[in-house]
Amino acid sequence: MAELSAAMGLNPPSIYAAFGNKQALFERCAGHYAQSVAAYAPRAIDEEATAAKALHRYLSEAVEAFSAEERPKGCLLVSAATNCGKGGRGAQDLLAGYRQASEAMIAGRIRRGIEDGDMPSATDPDLLAKYVSVLIQGLAAQARDGATADDLHGVVELALGCVDVSL
């Protein structure tokens, strides 16, 4: 908040007043993050020719976003509001919604891959999407805790090698 106050030239009560309240400010921040830092996710899912390539790109670009030098390590949508009390329920619910939407987007791409014949027909789209989501959340935590991008890319390769997704 101190950095935000200094950058905007406003004191915290003025910042909250400009956005309505803390929750509204947090919602704007999370939305901005989703549309900027995390915008790699829908692009990776939508732009690749196969589901396997989309998953690989999604995970690889997540590693790069989580490890970028110019901002805090990890992912706001994964790590923020994890240990809040009752007053943080709105923030927790908001972020859970972003994570659930991401998982649904992944499952949809896997379903499309099955329909297009580039994913095995026996693939469980919801389970594989859950696996990728768990991996994303773990990558974010590892990046936050200091893991290097090279280490995390190695984890991505290992994880994708453990499931039946051929590039």
C-alpha positions in Angstrom: 0.0 0.0 0.0 2.9 2.3 0.7 4.3 1.9 -2.8 0.8 2.5 -4.3 0.3 5.6 -2.1 3.7 7.0 -3.2 3.1 6.2 -6.9 -0.4 7.8 -6.9 0.5 10.6 -4.6 -2.5 9.7 -2.4 -2.9 8.5 1.2 -4.5 5.1 1.7 -8.0 6.4 2.7 -8.0 8.5 -0.5 -7.1 5.5 -2.6 -9.8 3.4 -1.0 -12.3 6.2 -1.6 -11.3 6.4 -5.3 -12.2 2.8 -5.7 -15.0 2.5 -3.2 -13.4 0.2 -0.6 -10.6 -2.3 -0.2 -12.5 -5.1 -1.9 -13.2 -3.0 -5.0 -9.6 -1.9 -5.1 -8.5 -5.6 -4.9 -11.0 -6.6 -7.6 -9.6 -3.9 -9.9 -6.0 -5.1 -9.2 -6.9 -8.7 -9.8 -8.7 -7.9 -13.0 -5.7 -5.9 -14.2 -3.4 -8.7 -13.4 -5.6 -11.2 -15.2 -5.7 -9.0 -18.3 -2.0 -8.2 -18.3 0.4 -10.5 -16.5 -1.8 -13.6 -16.8 -3.0 -12.8 -20.4 -0.6 -15.5 -21.6 -3.1 -18.2 -20.5 -6.0 -17.7 -22.9 -3.6 -16.9 -25.7 -1.8 -20.2 -25.2 -5.0 -22.1 -25.0 -6.5 -20.4 -28.1 -3.6 -20.0 -30.4 -2.0 -23.4 -30.5 -2.9 -26.0 -33.1 -3.1 -28.9 -30.7 -4.2 -29.4 -27.1 -0.8 -30.8 -26.2 1.0 -27.8 -27.6 -1.5 -25.4 -25.9 -0.8 -27.1 -22.5 2.9 -27.0 -23.0 2.8 -23.3 -24.0 0.5 -22.4 -21.1 2.8 -24.0 -18.6 6.0 -22.7 -20.1 4.6 -19.1 -20.3 3.4 -19.4 -16.7 6.9 -20.2 -15.6 8.2 -17.1 -17.4 5.5 -14.9 -15.9 6.0 -16.4 -12.4 9.8 -15.9 -12.6 10.0 -12.5 -14.2 12.6 -10.2 -12.7 10.5 -7.0 -13.0 7.7 -8.0 -10.6 7.2 -10.2 -7.5 7.7 -13.9 -8.1 4.8 -16.2 -8.2 1.2 -15.4 -9.2 -1.2 -13.0 -7.6 -4.2 -15.1 -8.6 -2.7 -18.1 -6.9 -1.0 -16.6 -3.8 -2.9 -13.5 -2.7 -5.5 -13.9 0.0 -4.5 -17.5 0.9 -4.4 -16.9 4.7 -7.1 -14.3 5.3 -9.6 -14.2 8.1 -13.3 -13.7 7.7 -12.7 -10.2 6.4 -10.8 -11.6 3.3 -13.6 -13.9 2.2 -14.5 -11.7 -0.8 -10.9 -11.7 -2.0 -10.6 -15.4 -1.5 -13.8 -16.1 -3.4 -12.7 -13.7 -6.2 -9.4 -15.5 -6.7 -11.0 -18.9 -6.5 -13.3 -17.8 -9.3 -10.3 -16.9 -11.5 -8.6 -20.2 -10.8 -11.8 -22.2 -11.5 -12.3 -20.3 -14.7 -8.8 -21.1 -15.7 -9.3 -24.8 -15.0 -12.6 -24.8 -17.0 -10.7 -23.1 -19.9 -8.1 -25.8 -19.8 -10.7 -28.6 -19.7 -12.5 -27.0 -22.7 -9.3 -27.0 -24.7 -8.6 -30.6 -23.8 -12.2 -31.5 -24.9 -11.6 -29.8 -28.2 -8.3 -31.7 -28.6 -10.2 -35.0 -28.1 -12.8 -34.0 -30.6 -10.1 -32.9 -33.1 -8.3 -36.2 -32.6 -5.1 -34.7 -31.2 -5.6 -36.0 -27.7 -6.3 -39.6 -26.8 -10.0 -40.3 -26.6 -9.5 -42.0 -23.2 -8.4 -38.6 -21.7 -10.5 -37.4 -18.8 -10.6 -33.6 -19.6 -11.6 -32.5 -16.1 -9.0 -34.6 -14.4 -6.2 -33.5 -16.7 -7.3 -29.9 -16.3 -7.2 -30.4 -12.5 -3.7 -31.8 -12.9 -2.5 -28.8 -14.9 -4.2 -26.4 -12.4 -2.4 -28.1 -9.5 0.8 -27.9 -11.4 0.3 -24.2 -12.1 -0.4 -23.5 -8.4 2.7 -25.5 -7.4 4.9 -23.7 -10.0 3.7 -20.3 -8.7 4.5 -21.3 -5.1 7.9 -22.6 -6.1 8.7 -19.4 -8.0 7.6 -17.3 -5.1 10.0 -19.4 -2.9 13.0 -18.9 -5.2 13.0 -21.7 -7.7 14.6 -20.7 -11.0 12.8 -20.6 -14.3 15.1 -23.4 -15.5 14.2 -25.6 -12.6 10.5 -24.9 -13.2 10.7 -25.6 -16.9 12.3 -28.9 -16.0 9.3 -29.6 -13.8 6.9 -28.8 -16.7 8.7 -31.2 -18.9 8.7 -34.0 -16.3 5.0 -33.4 -15.5 3.9 -33.4 -19.1 6.0 -36.5 -19.7 4.0 -38.3 -17.0 0.7 -37.9 -18.9 -0.4 -39.1 -22.3 0.0 -35.8 -24.2 2.3 -35.9 -27.1 3.7 -32.7 -28.6 
